[in-house]
Structures are given as C-alpha cells and as structure tokens.
Amino acid sequence: MFFGAPTTYVVTASGIAVYFAPTNLDYRLFLKFSEINRIERRGYEKDKGWDCFARVRANAGLLLIPKNPNGFTKRLEKLFIVPRDIEKFQEQLLLYGLLTETK
C-alpha cells in the first residue's frame, strides 16, 4: 500500500456508514444512531483493544461507543475513526446529540 488503506465515512439521517479496505479484504459497516450510545473526541489508546478504521493512525479521532455493553457486534466492541476534518464531521453529528468532549 502506497497511500494507506482506503477509508470512507458517510453520515446519513439514520447512522454512520464506514468503508474500510486495509488489505485484500474490505469492511462495510453501517452503525445506526440507535446503536450508538455516544461519540467521544479523544486520542487513540492502543492498549484498550479498540478497532481503528482509519487511513492513518492519528493522535486525535472519534471513538464510537455502543449502547450494547457487548459491543456493536461479536468482533467489534468500540470503533475509533479518524475523519480528515474532524470538526466538519462533528458538525454533521450535532443534530443527533451523540457527541461528548473527552481529553
């Protein structure tokens, strides 16, 4: 890979779509807002076991925390994403009241 894994995030009226292709496999997720407890802006913590669906690993990003204590799926507990412009991405989410600020 010369330029990092292709990653696309789309905010719709009912949730967040994520397309991530780190290797010859690709992941296509759609997380409904009703499945998301909150979204925190924070730094990535490697030892927490979060899944990171991002083109590059960055210090700042958004952590999606599920309402279900067992995670979004059996294999996906919490999801860390790194949109190119985090502020613009957060503006799209303001209507849904899921954002919390964590340092």
Phi, psi and chi 1 to 4 in degrees:
 res  aa     phi    psi   chi1   chi2   chi3   chi4
   1 MET       -  125.8  -81.3 -178.7  -92.6      -
   2 PHE   -90.8  -32.4  -65.0  112.2      -      -
   3 PHE  -124.2   14.8  -56.9  103.9      -      -
   4 GLY    92.0  166.8      -      -      -      -
   5 ALA   -71.5  134.8      -      -      -      -
   6 PRO   -63.1  129.7  -17.5   27.4      -      -
   7 THR  -138.9  132.1  -51.3      -      -      -
   8 THR  -133.3  134.2  -56.0      -      -      -
   9 TYR  -120.3  133.7  -48.1  108.1      -      -
  10 VAL  -130.9  126.3  178.8      -      -      -
  11 VAL   -96.1  122.8  177.6      -      -      -
  12 THR  -113.3 -177.6   70.5      -      -      -
  13 ALA   -69.1  -19.5      -      -      -      -
  14 SER  -119.0   -3.3   57.1      -      -      -
  15 GLY   172.8 -165.9      -      -      -      -
  16 ILE  -119.1  125.4  -60.2  171.5      -      -
  17 ALA   -98.1  139.2      -      -      -      -
  18 VAL  -130.3  128.4  179.4      -      -      -
  19 TYR  -118.9  124.7  172.6   76.3      -      -
  20 PHE  -139.6  126.2  179.6   59.4      -      -
  21 ALA  -129.7   81.7      -      -      -      -
  22 PRO   -76.0  -26.2   27.7  -33.3      -      -
  23 THR  -141.0 -144.5   60.8      -      -      -
  24 ASN   -74.8   -9.2   60.6  -25.8      -      -
  25 LEU   -94.8  150.4  -63.6  175.2      -      -
  26 ASP  -129.8  151.8   65.4  -23.6      -      -
  27 TYR  -117.3  131.7  -59.5   90.9      -      -
  28 ARG  -126.9  112.4  -61.2  169.3 -167.7 -168.5
  29 LEU  -119.5  148.4  -56.6  172.9      -      -
  30 PHE  -132.7  114.1 -175.1   78.7      -      -
  31 LEU  -104.2  113.1  -56.5  171.8      -      -
  32 LYS   -70.4  147.0  -65.8  179.5 -178.0  178.7
  33 PHE   -59.3  -29.7  -70.6  127.6      -      -
  34 SER   -69.2  -15.9   61.7      -      -      -
  35 GLU   -94.3  -12.4  -62.7  173.3  -16.1      -
  36 ILE   -99.2  123.9  -59.1  171.0      -      -
  37 ASN   -76.1  -50.3 -174.8   32.8      -      -
  38 ARG  -161.2  166.1   67.1 -176.5 -177.0  -83.6
  39 ILE  -126.5  121.4  -59.5  171.3      -      -
  40 GLU  -110.4  135.4  -63.0  177.9   -4.0      -
  41 ARG   -86.6  120.7 -176.5  170.8 -177.3  167.5
  42 ARG  -162.4  176.9   61.0 -174.6  -47.6  159.0
  43 GLY   -86.2  154.8      -      -      -      -
  44 TYR   -74.8  134.4 -178.1   71.6      -      -
  45 GLU  -119.9  106.3  -63.3  178.2   32.2      -
  46 LYS   -58.8  -38.6 -174.5  177.2 -178.9 -179.9
  47 ASP   -78.1   -2.2  -60.9  -26.1      -      -
  48 LYS   -84.0  -13.2  -63.6  -78.5 -173.1  170.8
  49 GLY    79.3   20.5      -      -      -      -
  50 TRP   -74.8  147.8  -58.1  -23.2      -      -
  51 ASP   -84.2  133.6  -71.6  -69.4      -      -
  52 CYS  -113.9  109.8 -178.4      -      -      -
  53 PHE  -105.6   90.5  -78.3   19.7      -      -
  54 ALA  -152.0  152.7      -      -      -      -
  55 ARG   -63.1  -43.4 -178.7  176.3  -63.9  -87.4
  56 VAL  -134.2  151.9  -66.4      -      -      -
  57 ARG   -77.2  130.5  -60.5 -109.7  176.2 -173.0
  58 ALA  -133.5  159.1      -      -      -      -
  59 ASN   -70.6  -34.1  -68.8  -24.7      -      -
  60 ALA  -110.6  141.7      -      -      -      -
  61 GLY  -172.6 -163.7      -      -      -      -
  62 LEU  -122.4  132.3  -60.7  171.7      -      -
  63 LEU  -104.4  120.9  180.0   65.3      -      -
  64 LEU   -93.9  121.1  -78.0   64.0      -      -
  65 ILE  -111.0  125.1  -60.0  172.9      -      -
  66 PRO   -77.9  157.8   29.9  -35.0      -      -
  67 LYS   -71.9  -36.5  -75.2 -174.6  178.8  176.2
  68 ASN   -73.3  122.7 -176.0  -17.9      -      -
  69 PRO   -63.9  -16.6   12.8  -19.0      -      -
  70 ASN   -86.7   -3.6  -64.1  -38.2      -      -
  71 GLY   107.3  179.7      -      -      -      -
  72 PHE   -70.0  -41.8  -70.8  110.3      -      -
  73 THR  -140.0 -177.5   67.5      -      -      -
  74 LYS   -62.9  -31.8  -71.2 -178.9 -176.8  178.2
  75 ARG  -104.1  -10.3  -64.9 -177.7 -175.8 -129.5
  76 LEU  -122.6  104.7 -177.4   67.0      -      -
  77 GLU   -88.1  -75.3  -68.4 -178.3   24.1      -
  78 LYS  -115.4  145.4  -65.4  179.6 -179.1  176.8
  79 LEU  -118.8  126.6 -179.5   62.3      -      -
  80 PHE  -104.7  125.8 -171.3   79.0      -      -
  81 ILE  -124.6  154.9   61.8  173.5      -      -
  82 VAL  -131.6   83.8 -176.4      -      -      -
  83 PRO   -64.9  151.0  -15.9   26.8      -      -
  84 ARG   -59.2  -44.3 -179.1  176.9  -68.0  163.3
  85 ASP  -118.5   93.8 -171.7  -20.9      -      -
  86 ILE   -63.1  -39.6  -65.3  174.0      -      -
  87 GLU   -62.3  -44.5  -73.4   76.7   22.0      -
  88 LYS   -64.8  -39.4  -69.0  -82.9 -172.2 -168.5
  89 PHE   -62.7  -42.6 -167.9   85.4      -      -
  90 GLN   -64.0  -35.9  -73.0 -179.7  -57.0      -
  91 GLU   -58.7  -37.2  -75.6  177.1   17.8      -
  92 GLN   -68.9  -23.4  -59.9  -60.6  -47.7      -
  93 LEU   -93.8  -10.0  -63.3  172.2      -      -
  94 LEU   -57.0  -34.2  -75.0  175.7      -      -
  95 LEU   -63.4  -23.0  -64.6  171.7      -      -
  96 TYR   -98.6   -3.8  -53.0  102.3      -      -
  97 GLY    63.0   32.3      -      -      -      -
  98 LEU  -102.9   -9.5  -63.0  169.7      -      -
  99 LEU   -81.5  135.4  -66.3  172.1      -      -
 100 THR  -132.4  149.8   60.1      -      -      -
 101 GLU  -102.1  123.6 -163.8   69.0   31.9      -
 102 THR  -132.1  135.8  -58.4      -      -      -
 103 LYS  -105.4      -  -59.8  -75.5  178.9 -178.9
